Amino acid sequence: MAEAETRLVIFDCDGVLVDSEPISVSVLVKAMNDLNIPITEEEVYGRFLGRSLATVIETMKSEYNVHPGQEFLEQIRTDLYARFRKELKPMDGIAETIDTLGIPCCVASSSQVERIRLSLTVTGLIDRLPNIFSATMVKHGKPAPDLFLHAAREMNVDPTSCVVIEDSPAGIEAAKAAGMRVFAFTGGSHANFSGYRAELDRLSPEAVFDAMPELIHLVRKDKQDGMHL
């Protein structure tokens, strides 16, 4: 029996809808270095891509014995939002791709809702993607399946009829754990850091693509395949 027809596309935000990862990683590395944690951008990409800030905080506590307070979080948020307002860009072709897909879409991101909304507003995507789901809404963030399952429930779509668009290993793992198909997007500015593509390939997403308009053809093929038994 063929797979179920695609009825919902679930987009990650950072590194998929918006080209935010280089900005986010730069801000996080500086903040951690300021607390005398000797971490590099490549290490942050390898360890924390697609994961929540709560995961970063837990790692700082358990591995470095650094216990950042509210001031640390506020400084990151202030610096990040300021740079987003000045520098953040949408992924090339994403607006046209969403307009052309012709099926429901939503956002499911490890970031806080405030940050997701800012990212989508600054890049002009907010009106196209009003349905936003954050890891703050579930008990376990990526790579657990909770967030994607929550999004599917809220959108009234069975998980087997969802396709997830992700750029991170943690996100791909989460989508697979949720019983969803997942397409790995490698068109972000961060896609060339060491070992990134090899790690995505290891997780065997259903497709890997690096130009957003390709998604239209991938989803249409997926829908056609799902219509035949």
N, C-alpha and C positions, 0 to 999 in steps of 0.2 A: 504493500500500500504506500502511496506517495505521501510526502509530508503535507501537513495542513497548509492551506492557502494563507499567505501573509495578510493579516488584517490590521496590524499595528507595527509601526517602526519606532523603536525606542532609542533615542540619541543620548549618549553621554554628552556632556557639555565641553569641559576643558579638553583641548586637543582634538575635538571632533567638530563642534559647532563654531568654536572660537579658538584662535591660535594663541592660547594663553599660557601654555606650559613653560616656555622660556622665561616669561615674566614671573610666574609663580615660583619657579625653582630659584631664580635669582634672588627674590625677596626672602624665601625661606632659608637659603644658604647663608645670606648675610645675617639674618636674625639668629641662626644657630651658631655661626662663627662668633657673633658678638657675645655669646654665652660660653665662649671657649670650647665649643664642640667642633673638632677638626673634620668637618665633612665637606665634600666637594659636590659640584653640580652633577657629575656623572654618578656619584654614589646616590644622590637624592633621586635621580631619574630611575636608577636600578631598583631602589628599595621602596620608594613611596609613590611612584606614578600611579594615579587612579585611586589612591587610598585617601582616607579622610585625615584632617588635621588631628583628630583625636588619636589616630594611630601614630602619627608623628610624635605627639606629646607622650604617649605611653613608651615609645622607643627611647625618647630622651631620658625618661625617668629610669627605665629598666637597664639601659645599656651605658648611659653616661652619668647616671646619678644626678641629673639636672632636673629640677622641678620648676618649670616655668609657671609664672603666675598670670593673672589677668592682664597685667601690663604688657607681657610678651605677646599675648593674643591680640590685644588692641593695636600694638605697634605694627604687627604683621598686616592686620586688616587695613589700617590707615595707609601704610606704604603700598600695599597691593592695590587698593581701590584707586589711589591717586594715579598709579601707573596705568591701571586699566583705562581710566578716563582719558589719558593722554595717548596711550599706545595700542590698546587692544583692537584687533581687527577680526572680522568674521573669516571663516575658511572660504577660500575662493570657490564660488559657485554654489554655496550652500543655500542661499535664499531661492535661487532659481530651481535648485534640486527639490527643495521642500514643496515649492509651488507646483512642480511637475509630477511629483509622486502620485498624487491623487488618492492617497489613503491616510487615515489618521496617524498623527505623529505626536510624540511627547518627549519630555526630557527626564532622565534619571541620572543624577550626579551625586558624587560623594561630597560636593561642596554644600555650604549652607544656602538656604533659599535666597537670602539677601544677596549673596555673591552671584548666584545663578541669574537672578533678575537683573542685577547690574550688568553682567556680561552680555546678556541678551538685549538689554536696552541700549547700551553703548554701541553695539554692533548692528542695531536695527532689526533684530530677529524676534523681539518679544511678542509682537502681534501674531506672528506665524506659529508660535509655540506657547500657547497660554497654559498648557498642562505641564506643571513642573513638580517633580518629585525629588526629594533630597534624602541623603542617608540619615539626616537628623529625624526622619519620620519612622525609622525602623530600628530594631534592636541591634542588628549586626550589619555593618557596612560591607562593601566589596572586599574580598572575594566571595563572601556569603551571598546567597541568592535573594535575600530578603527584599532589597530595594526593587529589583526587577519584578519580582512577584507582586509586590505592593502596587507598582505602576500598572501591571496587567489587570489586577483586581479593580483598581480605581477606574480604569478605562474599559472595564467589562469585556476583556478579550482573554481567551484562553492562552496560557503560556506557549503552547505549541503553535499558535498562530502569530507569534511575535518574532520580529527580527531586531536584534540589538546592534547598534553601530558603536564600536568601542575602539580605543587606541591603546589601552593598557592591559598588561597581563592579568591584573586583578579583575578588571572588568570583563575580560573574556571568560575567566574562570567563573565569575558570578553568573554570567548569562548561560553558560553551559550547565551550571548547577541548577539553574531555574528551568531547564528543559527547553530553552529557546535557541534558535539559530543565531549565530553571531558573525557579522562581517567586520573584519579588522581594517580600520582606516589608518594609513601610514603617510598621510599628506601634510602632517603638522611640521612645524619648524624643528621639533625635538626628535624627529624620526631617525636621525642619523647618529644618535649616541651609541656607543659601543654595546653590542649584544642585543640591541632592541628588537630588530627584525627577526633574529634567530629565536628569541624568546617567544615572540608571537607565533612563529611557525611551529614551534614545539607544542603549542596549545591547540593547534589544528582548527582554527576558525573555518567556517564554511567558505569564506572568500577573504582575500586581501586586496585592497585597492588604495590608490594614492591620489586620485582625482575625484572630487565629490560628484561631478555629473555621472560618473560610472555607476553610482548607486542606483540611478533610475533604471538602468538596464539589469542590474543584479536583482532588484526587487521585482521587476516585471517578469524576469525569468523564473524567479522563485514562486511568484503567483501562478504562472502558467504550469509549472511543475506540480504545484499543489492541487490543480484542478483535475488531474488525471489519476485514476486508481490503477 
